[in-house]
């Protein structure tokens, strides 16, 4: 095989056979090897499993050869780094010029607690901030709402108002560090708080950079933290993207997320296909708002999971760039090369972490981080060993960060661009992943798009079936999970845990009470009334949300103002 042309004629096999991988015709040399060498080896040392497959169940052949790369064309399918279709990376030099952003996800307790942790992580060499919010905030409720009881500060930081956001960001260099915020249904409100807090600290909106997750479609598909029905929820996302294109040119107004789809039990291919098809849906909705594709597409970003199967994950990341580049250029006619580039953050797989033998999680996380780096990620979070038990301790978070730093500076994996390129196995797996991704696109398009497919329960059913199949494989010991269904050991709780006590909730309720007494409540009500009125029109809601935030309206109050107009959503049962 040469990068100046295609594989030799005798190495080609029928494309349909390659697609199924069930009628693979070996070359003459391979048949000779099987007869003379393999047959005798199998007699003396039978293979340890009757069949091999990836974590997602994709069959793995014993040997990969040029015959697995039917019609493979290096220029078309691989290209050069920094060039269309970006299979080998979106930058010519990749990590030789600049390492990925090391961004440890953090958030717990009060804004004061999390602010201290963020400063600590920056002091340890972290190069980007990533903020997790608690469940009440994610669901659009304030810390003193009855629904918030028992959840304040537990799975992330409690943020109810601009006052909380100002505390959370105090002393952080907002123009010099990128900030990622994992928030979805109330993303526009929380982002408005960030913008106003940055403004009050003297930071220029044109200079601040970061990402708001803001991906509502994956909430309906997988994570289920939605508030409003799909159409008004999509409107909020579109309004954020349009506002960002005009006012915050360095900010990513959405991180289209496959992470939670994978955490819900999808296969790697389902994660890729549903995530990129969500991206297509967002592009279509923003185009209908009147914005040109090249005005906003360069700031779209993605967020993927990295699971245990090293090569499957690398192939997924490489296929993601290739598919997105083709979609943007061919489906949407984008002309700016920046619109073709799939920029993505990676987080190691939380669903792979085990409470049993938690130190094994360090090894899992290292493999997953390695896959992210070999796959060309722009940003990386490594999970802490204790996250199957609780939120990370300082010590565990530091070790997770050190994992990235050792990979970056001691392993050598960052020294060559796309070092696995040309591997028959990697290229065959990348092609298969790409092909099956397009197959899912066709099925979703047949529903009329992703919103329609979600309303009919299609991606939800696919994920349910995949999760069930994987769990059955674990229970039958067709898939081993070390310390869970194999190599099991009795042990006491082996690690110290970070405990969030009820004091965080009491403190947040006290501050909210004081805020409501000290603010100009007439201004608050006026801004909330204006927001409700605007929600009944087609105008962009970001300016109204910013006015509410400046008046110190709370997340819950803003969401309630929109609930009165948009209503709330109940997911239909999936048969």
Secondary structure, DSSP 8 states (H G I E B T S, - for coil): --TTSB--GGG---HHHHHHSSS----HHHHHHIIIIIHHHHHHS--SSS--B-TT--B--S---GGGSTT-BIIIII--TTSTT-TT-SSSSGGGT---EE--EE--SSHHHHHHHHHHHHHTT--EEEEEB-HHHHTT--TTSGGGTTTTTTSSB---SHHHHHHHTTT--TTTSEEEEE--TTHHHHHHHHHHHHHHTT--TTT--EEE----HHIIIII----S-HHHHHHHHHHHHHHHHHH-TTEE--EEE-HHHHHTT--HHHHHHHHHHHHHHHHHHHHHTT--HHHHGGG-EEEEEE-S-HHHHHHHHHHHHHHHHHIIIIIS---SHHHH---EEEEE-GGG--STTTTHHHHHHHHHHHHHHHTT-SEEE---TTTTTSS--HHHHHHHHHHHHHHHHHSSTTSSTTTTTT-HHHHHHHHHHHHHHHHHHHHHHHHTSHHHHHHTTHHHHHHHHHHHHHHHHHHTTSS--BTTTBS-------S------THHHHHHHHHHHHHHHHS-HHHHHHHHHHHHHHHTSSS-SHHHHHHHHHTT--HHHHHHHHHHHH---------
